[in-house]
Amino acid sequence: MKNKILIGFLYGILVLSLGGLLNCATTSKAYHEYVMKGSVVGYDDSIAGNGKWIICIGKKDGAKVGQILNAYRTKVTQINKIKKYEKIPVGKVRIDEIIDDHYAKVSIVEGTLEANDIVEIQL
């Protein structure tokens, strides 16, 4: 009887522990405490001469005006049906305006930018 209670108790602790670990691994808030990462959505040229790039990083991601993010472009090469993906640095951007929870406007600090590039910052 004592063995069954002990086994049940240990099983319960194991289930709770694993549940907590899995939850941490999938929680974006914990992820964004260390890395903020998003994509370049496109270019907004609605204000003549003062266009801005739009990225999918916003308030919910912890974005703040003035932050500098590194920009990367994905390079894909293929040799004998095997694809290789490489993240190539292409520049830096500065967050100029937070649009909402999901998007921000940025300007190029150095380098170049294209739609579908990746922007990230190590916090």
Jmol script that loads the backbone (N, CA, C; Angstrom):
load data "model"
ATOM      1  N   MET A   1       0.816  -1.181   0.000  1.00  0.00           N
ATOM      2  CA  MET A   1       0.000   0.000   0.000  1.00  0.00           C
ATOM      3  C   MET A   1       0.875   1.266   0.000  1.00  0.00           C
ATOM      4  N   LYS A   2       1.929   1.285   0.844  1.00  0.00           N
ATOM      5  CA  LYS A   2       2.823   2.436   0.900  1.00  0.00           C
ATOM      6  C   LYS A   2       3.517   2.652  -0.438  1.00  0.00           C
ATOM      7  N   ASN A   3       3.880   1.540  -1.117  1.00  0.00           N
ATOM      8  CA  ASN A   3       4.550   1.650  -2.408  1.00  0.00           C
ATOM      9  C   ASN A   3       3.646   2.292  -3.450  1.00  0.00           C
ATOM     10  N   LYS A   4       2.352   1.943  -3.455  1.00  0.00           N
ATOM     11  CA  LYS A   4       1.402   2.513  -4.408  1.00  0.00           C
ATOM     12  C   LYS A   4       1.230   4.014  -4.169  1.00  0.00           C
ATOM     13  N   ILE A   5       1.169   4.413  -2.911  1.00  0.00           N
ATOM     14  CA  ILE A   5       1.028   5.833  -2.585  1.00  0.00           C
ATOM     15  C   ILE A   5       2.289   6.587  -3.014  1.00  0.00           C
ATOM     16  N   LEU A   6       3.451   6.016  -2.730  1.00  0.00           N
ATOM     17  CA  LEU A   6       4.711   6.652  -3.103  1.00  0.00           C
ATOM     18  C   LEU A   6       4.837   6.768  -4.619  1.00  0.00           C
ATOM     19  N   ILE A   7       4.499   5.713  -5.330  1.00  0.00           N
ATOM     20  CA  ILE A   7       4.566   5.731  -6.799  1.00  0.00           C
ATOM     21  C   ILE A   7       3.596   6.768  -7.353  1.00  0.00           C
ATOM     22  N   GLY A   8       2.391   6.823  -6.811  1.00  0.00           N
ATOM     23  CA  GLY A   8       1.409   7.812  -7.251  1.00  0.00           C
ATOM     24  C   GLY A   8       1.888   9.230  -6.998  1.00  0.00           C
ATOM     25  N   PHE A   9       2.465   9.449  -5.845  1.00  0.00           N
ATOM     26  CA  PHE A   9       2.997  10.764  -5.492  1.00  0.00           C
ATOM     27  C   PHE A   9       4.119  11.172  -6.441  1.00  0.00           C
ATOM     28  N   LEU A  10       5.065  10.265  -6.696  1.00  0.00           N
ATOM     29  CA  LEU A  10       6.177  10.557  -7.599  1.00  0.00           C
ATOM     30  C   LEU A  10       5.691  10.785  -9.029  1.00  0.00           C
ATOM     31  N   TYR A  11       4.704  10.017  -9.460  1.00  0.00           N
ATOM     32  CA  TYR A  11       4.128  10.183 -10.800  1.00  0.00           C
ATOM     33  C   TYR A  11       3.499  11.573 -10.920  1.00  0.00           C
ATOM     34  N   GLY A  12       2.780  12.008  -9.886  1.00  0.00           N
ATOM     35  CA  GLY A  12       2.162  13.330  -9.895  1.00  0.00           C
ATOM     36  C   GLY A  12       3.189  14.445 -10.003  1.00  0.00           C
ATOM     37  N   ILE A  13       4.284  14.311  -9.258  1.00  0.00           N
ATOM     38  CA  ILE A  13       5.350  15.308  -9.322  1.00  0.00           C
ATOM     39  C   ILE A  13       5.969  15.338 -10.721  1.00  0.00           C
ATOM     40  N   LEU A  14       6.184  14.168 -11.303  1.00  0.00           N
ATOM     41  CA  LEU A  14       6.749  14.084 -12.645  1.00  0.00           C
ATOM     42  C   LEU A  14       5.846  14.775 -13.658  1.00  0.00           C
ATOM     43  N   VAL A  15       4.550  14.511 -13.611  1.00  0.00           N
ATOM     44  CA  VAL A  15       3.605  15.109 -14.555  1.00  0.00           C
ATOM     45  C   VAL A  15       3.592  16.628 -14.406  1.00  0.00           C
ATOM     46  N   LEU A  16       3.546  17.119 -13.175  1.00  0.00           N
ATOM     47  CA  LEU A  16       3.546  18.569 -12.955  1.00  0.00           C
ATOM     48  C   LEU A  16       4.852  19.213 -13.429  1.00  0.00           C
ATOM     49  N   SER A  17       5.967  18.551 -13.190  1.00  0.00           N
ATOM     50  CA  SER A  17       7.262  19.084 -13.612  1.00  0.00           C
ATOM     51  C   SER A  17       7.358  19.164 -15.127  1.00  0.00           C
ATOM     52  N   LEU A  18       6.979  18.098 -15.811  1.00  0.00           N
ATOM     53  CA  LEU A  18       7.039  18.090 -17.269  1.00  0.00           C
ATOM     54  C   LEU A  18       6.094  19.118 -17.862  1.00  0.00           C
ATOM     55  N   GLY A  19       4.915  19.250 -17.285  1.00  0.00           N
ATOM     56  CA  GLY A  19       3.962  20.256 -17.761  1.00  0.00           C
ATOM     57  C   GLY A  19       4.533  21.649 -17.652  1.00  0.00           C
ATOM     58  N   GLY A  20       5.193  21.946 -16.562  1.00  0.00           N
ATOM     59  CA  GLY A  20       5.812  23.254 -16.377  1.00  0.00           C
ATOM     60  C   GLY A  20       6.934  23.505 -17.359  1.00  0.00           C
ATOM     61  N   LEU A  21       7.761  22.492 -17.608  1.00  0.00           N
ATOM     62  CA  LEU A  21       8.861  22.646 -18.559  1.00  0.00           C
ATOM     63  C   LEU A  21       8.347  22.857 -19.969  1.00  0.00           C
ATOM     64  N   LEU A  22       7.349  22.090 -20.374  1.00  0.00           N
ATOM     65  CA  LEU A  22       6.799  22.239 -21.716  1.00  0.00           C
ATOM     66  C   LEU A  22       6.156  23.597 -21.886  1.00  0.00           C
ATOM     67  N   ASN A  23       5.496  24.075 -20.858  1.00  0.00           N
ATOM     68  CA  ASN A  23       4.870  25.388 -20.929  1.00  0.00           C
ATOM     69  C   ASN A  23       5.927  26.472 -21.110  1.00  0.00           C
ATOM     70  N   CYS A  24       7.037  26.388 -20.415  1.00  0.00           N
ATOM     71  CA  CYS A  24       8.109  27.379 -20.554  1.00  0.00           C
ATOM     72  C   CYS A  24       8.683  27.365 -21.966  1.00  0.00           C
ATOM     73  N   ALA A  25       8.833  26.212 -22.546  1.00  0.00           N
ATOM     74  CA  ALA A  25       9.435  26.105 -23.867  1.00  0.00           C
ATOM     75  C   ALA A  25       8.562  26.720 -24.945  1.00  0.00           C
ATOM     76  N   THR A  26       7.260  26.806 -24.713  1.00  0.00           N
ATOM     77  CA  THR A  26       6.371  27.309 -25.750  1.00  0.00           C
ATOM     78  C   THR A  26       5.827  28.691 -25.440  1.00  0.00           C
ATOM     79  N   THR A  27       6.205  29.283 -24.347  1.00  0.00           N
ATOM     80  CA  THR A  27       5.687  30.579 -23.964  1.00  0.00           C
ATOM     81  C   THR A  27       6.500  31.672 -24.632  1.00  0.00           C
ATOM     82  N   SER A  28       5.839  32.469 -25.481  1.00  0.00           N
ATOM     83  CA  SER A  28       6.578  33.487 -26.215  1.00  0.00           C
ATOM     84  C   SER A  28       7.075  34.592 -25.296  1.00  0.00           C
ATOM     85  N   LYS A  29       6.392  34.868 -24.178  1.00  0.00           N
ATOM     86  CA  LYS A  29       6.853  35.921 -23.272  1.00  0.00           C
ATOM     87  C   LYS A  29       8.250  35.588 -22.739  1.00  0.00           C
ATOM     88  N   ALA A  30       8.456  34.357 -22.325  1.00  0.00           N
ATOM     89  CA  ALA A  30       9.778  33.951 -21.830  1.00  0.00           C
ATOM     90  C   ALA A  30      10.804  34.048 -22.954  1.00  0.00           C
ATOM     91  N   TYR A  31      10.440  33.634 -24.142  1.00  0.00           N
ATOM     92  CA  TYR A  31      11.350  33.707 -25.287  1.00  0.00           C
ATOM     93  C   TYR A  31      11.744  35.158 -25.549  1.00  0.00           C
ATOM     94  N   HIS A  32      10.767  36.061 -25.517  1.00  0.00           N
ATOM     95  CA  HIS A  32      11.031  37.455 -25.851  1.00  0.00           C
ATOM     96  C   HIS A  32      11.746  38.226 -24.752  1.00  0.00           C
ATOM     97  N   GLU A  33      11.971  37.612 -23.596  1.00  0.00           N
ATOM     98  CA  GLU A  33      12.795  38.272 -22.592  1.00  0.00           C
ATOM     99  C   GLU A  33      14.256  38.247 -23.017  1.00  0.00           C
ATOM    100  N   TYR A  34      14.634  37.350 -23.922  1.00  0.00           N
ATOM    101  CA  TYR A  34      16.025  37.190 -24.322  1.00  0.00           C
ATOM    102  C   TYR A  34      16.282  37.502 -25.792  1.00  0.00           C
ATOM    103  N   VAL A  35      15.324  37.215 -26.660  1.00  0.00           N
ATOM    104  CA  VAL A  35      15.476  37.459 -28.093  1.00  0.00           C
ATOM    105  C   VAL A  35      14.170  38.024 -28.628  1.00  0.00           C
ATOM    106  N   MET A  36      14.277  39.107 -29.381  1.00  0.00           N
ATOM    107  CA  MET A  36      13.115  39.656 -30.062  1.00  0.00           C
ATOM    108  C   MET A  36      13.390  39.494 -31.548  1.00  0.00           C
ATOM    109  N   LYS A  37      12.505  38.803 -32.248  1.00  0.00           N
ATOM    110  CA  LYS A  37      12.765  38.450 -33.627  1.00  0.00           C
ATOM    111  C   LYS A  37      11.482  38.569 -34.448  1.00  0.00           C
ATOM    112  N   GLY A  38      11.601  39.098 -35.659  1.00  0.00           N
ATOM    113  CA  GLY A  38      10.445  39.213 -36.534  1.00  0.00           C
ATOM    114  C   GLY A  38      10.873  39.345 -37.982  1.00  0.00           C
ATOM    115  N   SER A  39       9.896  39.567 -38.834  1.00  0.00           N
ATOM    116  CA  SER A  39      10.141  39.671 -40.271  1.00  0.00           C
ATOM    117  C   SER A  39       9.877  41.086 -40.760  1.00  0.00           C
ATOM    118  N   VAL A  40      10.528  41.422 -41.861  1.00  0.00           N
ATOM    119  CA  VAL A  40      10.245  42.677 -42.538  1.00  0.00           C
ATOM    120  C   VAL A  40       9.024  42.424 -43.422  1.00  0.00           C
ATOM    121  N   VAL A  41       7.953  43.166 -43.149  1.00  0.00           N
ATOM    122  CA  VAL A  41       6.687  42.962 -43.860  1.00  0.00           C
ATOM    123  C   VAL A  41       6.689  43.680 -45.198  1.00  0.00           C
ATOM    124  N   GLY A  42       7.198  44.897 -45.227  1.00  0.00           N
ATOM    125  CA  GLY A  42       7.207  45.664 -46.467  1.00  0.00           C
ATOM    126  C   GLY A  42       7.582  47.106 -46.197  1.00  0.00           C
ATOM    127  N   TYR A  43       7.338  47.941 -47.203  1.00  0.00           N
ATOM    128  CA  TYR A  43       7.713  49.348 -47.131  1.00  0.00           C
ATOM    129  C   TYR A  43       6.465  50.200 -47.232  1.00  0.00           C
ATOM    130  N   ASP A  44       6.304  51.145 -46.312  1.00  0.00           N
ATOM    131  CA  ASP A  44       5.154  52.051 -46.312  1.00  0.00           C
ATOM    132  C   ASP A  44       5.620  53.408 -46.817  1.00  0.00           C
ATOM    133  N   ASP A  45       5.250  53.732 -48.048  1.00  0.00           N
ATOM    134  CA  ASP A  45       5.657  55.019 -48.616  1.00  0.00           C
ATOM    135  C   ASP A  45       4.471  55.980 -48.712  1.00  0.00           C
ATOM    136  N   SER A  46       3.508  55.819 -47.809  1.00  0.00           N
ATOM    137  CA  SER A  46       2.311  56.653 -47.846  1.00  0.00           C
ATOM    138  C   SER A  46       2.611  58.122 -47.531  1.00  0.00           C
ATOM    139  N   ILE A  47       3.721  58.405 -46.859  1.00  0.00           N
ATOM    140  CA  ILE A  47       4.128  59.778 -46.595  1.00  0.00           C
ATOM    141  C   ILE A  47       5.282  60.086 -47.540  1.00  0.00           C
ATOM    142  N   ALA A  48       5.032  60.938 -48.506  1.00  0.00           N
ATOM    143  CA  ALA A  48       6.022  61.231 -49.543  1.00  0.00           C
ATOM    144  C   ALA A  48       7.358  61.653 -48.942  1.00  0.00           C
ATOM    145  N   GLY A  49       8.415  60.972 -49.377  1.00  0.00           N
ATOM    146  CA  GLY A  49       9.756  61.314 -48.934  1.00  0.00           C
ATOM    147  C   GLY A  49      10.095  60.858 -47.525  1.00  0.00           C
ATOM    148  N   ASN A  50       9.159  60.223 -46.844  1.00  0.00           N
ATOM    149  CA  ASN A  50       9.415  59.818 -45.463  1.00  0.00           C
ATOM    150  C   ASN A  50       8.920  58.393 -45.220  1.00  0.00           C
ATOM    151  N   GLY A  51       9.160  57.526 -46.175  1.00  0.00           N
ATOM    152  CA  GLY A  51       8.699  56.154 -46.044  1.00  0.00           C
ATOM    153  C   GLY A  51       9.452  55.393 -44.966  1.00  0.00           C
ATOM    154  N   LYS A  52       8.808  54.371 -44.439  1.00  0.00           N
ATOM    155  CA  LYS A  52       9.401  53.550 -43.386  1.00  0.00           C
ATOM    156  C   LYS A  52       9.155  52.076 -43.706  1.00  0.00           C
ATOM    157  N   TRP A  53      10.091  51.254 -43.280  1.00  0.00           N
ATOM    158  CA  TRP A  53       9.918  49.810 -43.368  1.00  0.00           C
ATOM    159  C   TRP A  53       9.036  49.366 -42.205  1.00  0.00           C
ATOM    160  N   ILE A  54       8.216  48.354 -42.449  1.00  0.00           N
ATOM    161  CA  ILE A  54       7.325  47.810 -41.424  1.00  0.00           C
ATOM    162  C   ILE A  54       7.837  46.425 -41.041  1.00  0.00           C
ATOM    163  N   ILE A  55       7.978  46.203 -39.723  1.00  0.00           N
ATOM    164  CA  ILE A  55       8.399  44.886 -39.229  1.00  0.00           C
ATOM    165  C   ILE A  55       7.311  44.317 -38.333  1.00  0.00           C
ATOM    166  N   CYS A  56       7.257  43.010 -38.231  1.00  0.00           N
ATOM    167  CA  CYS A  56       6.251  42.386 -37.359  1.00  0.00           C
ATOM    168  C   CYS A  56       6.849  42.110 -35.980  1.00  0.00           C
ATOM    169  N   ILE A  57       7.194  43.204 -35.332  1.00  0.00           N
ATOM    170  CA  ILE A  57       7.579  43.224 -33.927  1.00  0.00           C
ATOM    171  C   ILE A  57       6.858  44.432 -33.346  1.00  0.00           C
ATOM    172  N   GLY A  58       6.155  44.231 -32.240  1.00  0.00           N
ATOM    173  CA  GLY A  58       5.394  45.336 -31.677  1.00  0.00           C
ATOM    174  C   GLY A  58       5.436  45.364 -30.161  1.00  0.00           C
ATOM    175  N   LYS A  59       4.425  46.020 -29.576  1.00  0.00           N
ATOM    176  CA  LYS A  59       4.356  46.174 -28.115  1.00  0.00           C
ATOM    177  C   LYS A  59       4.418  44.846 -27.389  1.00  0.00           C
ATOM    178  N   LYS A  60       3.664  43.857 -27.872  1.00  0.00           N
ATOM    179  CA  LYS A  60       3.627  42.553 -27.187  1.00  0.00           C
ATOM    180  C   LYS A  60       4.987  41.871 -27.167  1.00  0.00           C
ATOM    181  N   ASP A  61       5.843  42.233 -28.099  1.00  0.00           N
ATOM    182  CA  ASP A  61       7.179  41.637 -28.166  1.00  0.00           C
ATOM    183  C   ASP A  61       8.193  42.394 -27.314  1.00  0.00           C
ATOM    184  N   GLY A  62       7.773  43.521 -26.752  1.00  0.00           N
ATOM    185  CA  GLY A  62       8.678  44.312 -25.937  1.00  0.00           C
ATOM    186  C   GLY A  62       9.437  45.366 -26.717  1.00  0.00           C
ATOM    187  N   ALA A  63       8.978  45.675 -27.935  1.00  0.00           N
ATOM    188  CA  ALA A  63       9.655  46.662 -28.766  1.00  0.00           C
ATOM    189  C   ALA A  63       9.565  48.049 -28.146  1.00  0.00           C
ATOM    190  N   LYS A  64      10.653  48.818 -28.300  1.00  0.00           N
ATOM    191  CA  LYS A  64      10.706  50.183 -27.793  1.00  0.00           C
ATOM    192  C   LYS A  64      11.337  51.085 -28.857  1.00  0.00           C
ATOM    193  N   VAL A  65      10.815  52.297 -28.976  1.00  0.00           N
ATOM    194  CA  VAL A  65      11.362  53.267 -29.917  1.00  0.00           C
ATOM    195  C   VAL A  65      12.838  53.484 -29.582  1.00  0.00           C
ATOM    196  N   GLY A  66      13.663  53.503 -30.631  1.00  0.00           N
ATOM    197  CA  GLY A  66      15.093  53.730 -30.465  1.00  0.00           C
ATOM    198  C   GLY A  66      15.927  52.461 -30.457  1.00  0.00           C
ATOM    199  N   GLN A  67      15.294  51.302 -30.257  1.00  0.00           N
ATOM    200  CA  GLN A  67      16.066  50.048 -30.260  1.00  0.00           C
ATOM    201  C   GLN A  67      16.683  49.811 -31.633  1.00  0.00           C
ATOM    202  N   ILE A  68      17.891  49.279 -31.632  1.00  0.00           N
ATOM    203  CA  ILE A  68      18.590  48.920 -32.869  1.00  0.00           C
ATOM    204  C   ILE A  68      18.523  47.404 -33.019  1.00  0.00           C
ATOM    205  N   LEU A  69      18.084  46.958 -34.188  1.00  0.00           N
ATOM    206  CA  LEU A  69      17.969  45.529 -34.460  1.00  0.00           C
ATOM    207  C   LEU A  69      18.892  45.161 -35.615  1.00  0.00           C
ATOM    208  N   ASN A  70      19.441  43.969 -35.563  1.00  0.00           N
ATOM    209  CA  ASN A  70      20.248  43.437 -36.658  1.00  0.00           C
ATOM    210  C   ASN A  70      19.314  42.886 -37.727  1.00  0.00           C
ATOM    211  N   ALA A  71      19.685  43.075 -38.988  1.00  0.00           N
ATOM    212  CA  ALA A  71      18.887  42.577 -40.110  1.00  0.00           C
ATOM    213  C   ALA A  71      19.658  41.476 -40.839  1.00  0.00           C
ATOM    214  N   TYR A  72      18.929  40.441 -41.213  1.00  0.00           N
ATOM    215  CA  TYR A  72      19.524  39.280 -41.889  1.00  0.00           C
ATOM    216  C   TYR A  72      18.671  38.900 -43.091  1.00  0.00           C
ATOM    217  N   ARG A  73      19.307  38.270 -44.063  1.00  0.00           N
ATOM    218  CA  ARG A  73      18.604  37.732 -45.227  1.00  0.00           C
ATOM    219  C   ARG A  73      18.940  36.250 -45.313  1.00  0.00           C
ATOM    220  N   THR A  74      17.953  35.460 -45.642  1.00  0.00           N
ATOM    221  CA  THR A  74      18.166  34.018 -45.770  1.00  0.00           C
ATOM    222  C   THR A  74      18.692  33.704 -47.164  1.00  0.00           C
ATOM    223  N   LYS A  75      19.796  32.985 -47.199  1.00  0.00           N
ATOM    224  CA  LYS A  75      20.385  32.536 -48.459  1.00  0.00           C
ATOM    225  C   LYS A  75      20.195  31.026 -48.536  1.00  0.00           C
ATOM    226  N   VAL A  76      19.632  30.574 -49.642  1.00  0.00           N
ATOM    227  CA  VAL A  76      19.390  29.146 -49.833  1.00  0.00           C
ATOM    228  C   VAL A  76      20.265  28.653 -50.982  1.00  0.00           C
ATOM    229  N   THR A  77      21.053  27.627 -50.707  1.00  0.00           N
ATOM    230  CA  THR A  77      21.842  26.985 -51.752  1.00  0.00           C
ATOM    231  C   THR A  77      21.461  25.509 -51.797  1.00  0.00           C
ATOM    232  N   GLN A  78      21.586  24.932 -52.973  1.00  0.00           N
ATOM    233  CA  GLN A  78      21.232  23.522 -53.121  1.00  0.00           C
ATOM    234  C   GLN A  78      22.316  22.800 -53.891  1.00  0.00           C
ATOM    235  N   ILE A  79      22.770  21.697 -53.305  1.00  0.00           N
ATOM    236  CA  ILE A  79      23.752  20.832 -53.953  1.00  0.00           C
ATOM    237  C   ILE A  79      23.213  19.412 -53.891  1.00  0.00           C
ATOM    238  N   ASN A  80      23.017  18.802 -55.064  1.00  0.00           N
ATOM    239  CA  ASN A  80      22.518  17.422 -55.142  1.00  0.00           C
ATOM    240  C   ASN A  80      21.257  17.206 -54.301  1.00  0.00           C
ATOM    241  N   LYS A  81      20.268  18.057 -54.485  1.00  0.00           N
ATOM    242  CA  LYS A  81      18.960  17.959 -53.811  1.00  0.00           C
ATOM    243  C   LYS A  81      19.009  18.224 -52.311  1.00  0.00           C
ATOM    244  N   ILE A  82      20.148  18.647 -51.797  1.00  0.00           N
ATOM    245  CA  ILE A  82      20.254  18.973 -50.373  1.00  0.00           C
ATOM    246  C   ILE A  82      20.312  20.489 -50.251  1.00  0.00           C
ATOM    247  N   LYS A  83      19.325  21.056 -49.568  1.00  0.00           N
ATOM    248  CA  LYS A  83      19.271  22.503 -49.398  1.00  0.00           C
ATOM    249  C   LYS A  83      19.999  22.914 -48.126  1.00  0.00           C
ATOM    250  N   LYS A  84      20.717  24.018 -48.242  1.00  0.00           N
ATOM    251  CA  LYS A  84      21.420  24.592 -47.097  1.00  0.00           C
ATOM    252  C   LYS A  84      20.892  26.012 -46.911  1.00  0.00           C
ATOM    253  N   TYR A  85      20.523  26.344 -45.669  1.00  0.00           N
ATOM    254  CA  TYR A  85      20.000  27.664 -45.347  1.00  0.00           C
ATOM    255  C   TYR A  85      21.025  28.413 -44.508  1.00  0.00           C
ATOM    256  N   GLU A  86      21.237  29.670 -44.884  1.00  0.00           N
ATOM    257  CA  GLU A  86      22.238  30.473 -44.196  1.00  0.00           C
ATOM    258  C   GLU A  86      21.664  31.855 -43.907  1.00  0.00           C
ATOM    259  N   LYS A  87      21.927  32.363 -42.715  1.00  0.00           N
ATOM    260  CA  LYS A  87      21.464  33.685 -42.299  1.00  0.00           C
ATOM    261  C   LYS A  87      22.610  34.672 -42.531  1.00  0.00           C
ATOM    262  N   ILE A  88      22.433  35.572 -43.504  1.00  0.00           N
ATOM    263  CA  ILE A  88      23.477  36.518 -43.893  1.00  0.00           C
ATOM    264  C   ILE A  88      23.157  37.904 -43.306  1.00  0.00           C
ATOM    265  N   PRO A  89      24.078  38.501 -42.538  1.00  0.00           N
ATOM    266  CA  PRO A  89      23.850  39.862 -42.028  1.00  0.00           C
ATOM    267  C   PRO A  89      23.796  40.867 -43.184  1.00  0.00           C
ATOM    268  N   VAL A  90      22.763  41.751 -43.174  1.00  0.00           N
ATOM    269  CA  VAL A  90      22.634  42.740 -44.252  1.00  0.00           C
ATOM    270  C   VAL A  90      22.552  44.176 -43.736  1.00  0.00           C
ATOM    271  N   GLY A  91      22.487  44.364 -42.409  1.00  0.00           N
ATOM    272  CA  GLY A  91      22.445  45.728 -41.905  1.00  0.00           C
ATOM    273  C   GLY A  91      21.838  45.838 -40.522  1.00  0.00           C
ATOM    274  N   LYS A  92      21.460  47.071 -40.184  1.00  0.00           N
ATOM    275  CA  LYS A  92      20.832  47.365 -38.892  1.00  0.00           C
ATOM    276  C   LYS A  92      19.686  48.339 -39.120  1.00  0.00           C
ATOM    277  N   VAL A  93      18.645  48.219 -38.290  1.00  0.00           N
ATOM    278  CA  VAL A  93      17.505  49.134 -38.353  1.00  0.00           C
ATOM    279  C   VAL A  93      17.213  49.685 -36.964  1.00  0.00           C
ATOM    280  N   ARG A  94      16.553  50.848 -36.929  1.00  0.00           N
ATOM    281  CA  ARG A  94      16.160  51.470 -35.666  1.00  0.00           C
ATOM    282  C   ARG A  94      14.630  51.566 -35.639  1.00  0.00           C
ATOM    283  N   ILE A  95      14.034  51.190 -34.504  1.00  0.00           N
ATOM    284  CA  ILE A  95      12.587  51.316 -34.357  1.00  0.00           C
ATOM    285  C   ILE A  95      12.265  52.794 -34.153  1.00  0.00           C
ATOM    286  N   ASP A  96      11.455  53.349 -35.073  1.00  0.00           N
ATOM    287  CA  ASP A  96      11.075  54.755 -35.028  1.00  0.00           C
ATOM    288  C   ASP A  96       9.687  54.972 -34.434  1.00  0.00           C
ATOM    289  N   GLU A  97       8.809  53.989 -34.625  1.00  0.00           N
ATOM    290  CA  GLU A  97       7.424  54.130 -34.156  1.00  0.00           C
ATOM    291  C   GLU A  97       6.825  52.751 -33.922  1.00  0.00           C
ATOM    292  N   ILE A  98       6.159  52.587 -32.795  1.00  0.00           N
ATOM    293  CA  ILE A  98       5.420  51.348 -32.532  1.00  0.00           C
ATOM    294  C   ILE A  98       4.012  51.569 -33.079  1.00  0.00           C
ATOM    295  N   ILE A  99       3.587  50.725 -34.006  1.00  0.00           N
ATOM    296  CA  ILE A  99       2.259  50.873 -34.609  1.00  0.00           C
ATOM    297  C   ILE A  99       1.187  50.313 -33.680  1.00  0.00           C
ATOM    298  N   ASP A 100       1.405  49.064 -33.209  1.00  0.00           N
ATOM    299  CA  ASP A 100       0.449  48.403 -32.316  1.00  0.00           C
ATOM    300  C   ASP A 100       1.133  47.225 -31.630  1.00  0.00           C
ATOM    301  N   ASP A 101       0.363  46.269 -31.159  1.00  0.00           N
ATOM    302  CA  ASP A 101       0.926  45.112 -30.459  1.00  0.00           C
ATOM    303  C   ASP A 101       1.829  44.258 -31.337  1.00  0.00           C
ATOM    304  N   HIS A 102       1.647  44.339 -32.661  1.00  0.00           N
ATOM    305  CA  HIS A 102       2.334  43.402 -33.546  1.00  0.00           C
ATOM    306  C   HIS A 102       3.295  44.026 -34.554  1.00  0.00           C
ATOM    307  N   TYR A 103       3.218  45.334 -34.769  1.00  0.00           N
ATOM    308  CA  TYR A 103       4.007  45.951 -35.838  1.00  0.00           C
ATOM    309  C   TYR A 103       4.682  47.236 -35.393  1.00  0.00           C
ATOM    310  N   ALA A 104       5.796  47.554 -36.077  1.00  0.00           N
ATOM    311  CA  ALA A 104       6.523  48.794 -35.827  1.00  0.00           C
ATOM    312  C   ALA A 104       7.099  49.311 -37.138  1.00  0.00           C
ATOM    313  N   LYS A 105       7.382  50.625 -37.166  1.00  0.00           N
ATOM    314  CA  LYS A 105       8.041  51.242 -38.311  1.00  0.00           C
ATOM    315  C   LYS A 105       9.508  51.416 -37.959  1.00  0.00           C
ATOM    316  N   VAL A 106      10.383  51.113 -38.926  1.00  0.00           N
ATOM    317  CA  VAL A 106      11.822  51.221 -38.697  1.00  0.00           C
ATOM    318  C   VAL A 106      12.477  51.980 -39.845  1.00  0.00           C
ATOM    319  N   SER A 107      13.661  52.508 -39.561  1.00  0.00           N
ATOM    320  CA  SER A 107      14.476  53.104 -40.615  1.00  0.00           C
ATOM    321  C   SER A 107      15.825  52.392 -40.625  1.00  0.00           C
ATOM    322  N   ILE A 108      16.457  52.408 -41.777  1.00  0.00           N
ATOM    323  CA  ILE A 108      17.742  51.736 -41.936  1.00  0.00           C
ATOM    324  C   ILE A 108      18.846  52.595 -41.325  1.00  0.00           C
ATOM    325  N   VAL A 109      19.637  51.981 -40.455  1.00  0.00           N
ATOM    326  CA  VAL A 109      20.794  52.645 -39.848  1.00  0.00           C
ATOM    327  C   VAL A 109      22.024  52.380 -40.708  1.00  0.00           C
ATOM    328  N   GLU A 110      22.147  51.137 -41.180  1.00  0.00           N
ATOM    329  CA  GLU A 110      23.240  50.770 -42.093  1.00  0.00           C
ATOM    330  C   GLU A 110      22.813  49.563 -42.904  1.00  0.00           C
ATOM    331  N   GLY A 111      23.393  49.439 -44.106  1.00  0.00           N
ATOM    332  CA  GLY A 111      23.118  48.285 -44.957  1.00  0.00           C
ATOM    333  C   GLY A 111      21.872  48.452 -45.805  1.00  0.00           C
ATOM    334  N   THR A 112      21.253  47.325 -46.127  1.00  0.00           N
ATOM    335  CA  THR A 112      20.064  47.308 -46.981  1.00  0.00           C
ATOM    336  C   THR A 112      18.973  46.479 -46.317  1.00  0.00           C
ATOM    337  N   LEU A 113      17.761  46.589 -46.839  1.00  0.00           N
ATOM    338  CA  LEU A 113      16.625  45.849 -46.299  1.00  0.00           C
ATOM    339  C   LEU A 113      15.696  45.477 -47.444  1.00  0.00           C
ATOM    340  N   GLU A 114      15.101  44.309 -47.354  1.00  0.00           N
ATOM    341  CA  GLU A 114      14.111  43.841 -48.324  1.00  0.00           C
ATOM    342  C   GLU A 114      12.973  43.172 -47.570  1.00  0.00           C
ATOM    343  N   ALA A 115      11.811  43.124 -48.210  1.00  0.00           N
ATOM    344  CA  ALA A 115      10.686  42.380 -47.632  1.00  0.00           C
ATOM    345  C   ALA A 115      11.134  40.943 -47.401  1.00  0.00           C
ATOM    346  N   ASN A 116      10.683  40.346 -46.311  1.00  0.00           N
ATOM    347  CA  ASN A 116      10.990  38.976 -45.894  1.00  0.00           C
ATOM    348  C   ASN A 116      12.343  38.817 -45.216  1.00  0.00           C
ATOM    349  N   ASP A 117      13.110  39.901 -45.070  1.00  0.00           N
ATOM    350  CA  ASP A 117      14.322  39.811 -44.261  1.00  0.00           C
ATOM    351  C   ASP A 117      13.914  39.554 -42.809  1.00  0.00           C
ATOM    352  N   ILE A 118      14.873  39.174 -42.001  1.00  0.00           N
ATOM    353  CA  ILE A 118      14.644  38.890 -40.572  1.00  0.00           C
ATOM    354  C   ILE A 118      15.323  39.990 -39.774  1.00  0.00           C
ATOM    355  N   VAL A 119      14.641  40.480 -38.741  1.00  0.00           N
ATOM    356  CA  VAL A 119      15.260  41.439 -37.825  1.00  0.00           C
ATOM    357  C   VAL A 119      15.210  40.852 -36.418  1.00  0.00           C
ATOM    358  N   GLU A 120      16.281  41.080 -35.651  1.00  0.00           N
ATOM    359  CA  GLU A 120      16.303  40.550 -34.289  1.00  0.00           C
ATOM    360  C   GLU A 120      17.228  41.370 -33.414  1.00  0.00           C
ATOM    361  N   ILE A 121      16.961  41.274 -32.123  1.00  0.00           N
ATOM    362  CA  ILE A 121      17.799  41.913 -31.123  1.00  0.00           C
ATOM    363  C   ILE A 121      17.974  40.951 -29.968  1.00  0.00           C
ATOM    364  N   GLN A 122      19.182  40.880 -29.455  1.00  0.00           N
ATOM    365  CA  GLN A 122      19.458  40.100 -28.252  1.00  0.00           C
ATOM    366  C   GLN A 122      19.249  41.031 -27.070  1.00  0.00           C
ATOM    367  N   LEU A 123      18.337  40.687 -26.185  1.00  0.00           N
ATOM    368  CA  LEU A 123      18.055  41.551 -25.027  1.00  0.00           C
ATOM    369  C   LEU A 123      18.878  41.145 -23.840  1.00  0.00           C
TER     370      LEU A 123
END
end "model"
wireframe off; spacefill off
backbone 0.3
color backbone group
